[in-house]
Amino acid sequence: MVRVIFTPNLRRHCSCDAADVTASTVLEAILRAVEHQAGLKGYVLDEHDRLRKHMTVFVNGQPVKDRVLLSDAVEPNTEVYVMQALSGG
């Protein structure tokens, strides 16, 4: 199973429990993890299932390579971390 973890700071905006899912890409993992968590999908992904600009994703501690389609491959025991991106000055 792939473990999808949403950082605690997201809880200010929506319910976001960690989830263990079966998936072959980062996008599949996120879609399955948000399936039953109201409001979370729309906070993380846009209407085209693309990662919103204020979000970032790490796979086993490394930034995703494909921020557009989230097509990075995942395997069992992969950890996907979803968090808000920090910006500004």
C-alpha positions, 0 to 999 in steps of 0.5 A: 500500500502507498501511504498518503500523508497530509501535513497537520497544517492542512487541518485548519482548512479541511479534514485530512487523515492519512490514508493507505491506498493502492495506486501506481502514480502520485495522482492515483494515490492522492485521488484515492486518499481524498475520495472520502474526505469532503473538501480535501480534493478541491483544496489539493487539486483543481478541476482538472486534477492538477496540483494547485499552486499553493500545494507541494508533494514529496515522494519518499522525501523527494519533490515530485518530478511531474507537478503538472500530471503527477505521473511519478510512479509509486510502489508499495511502501511509498510515502507521499506527503502533501503539504502547503507550499510556502511562498512570499517574502 
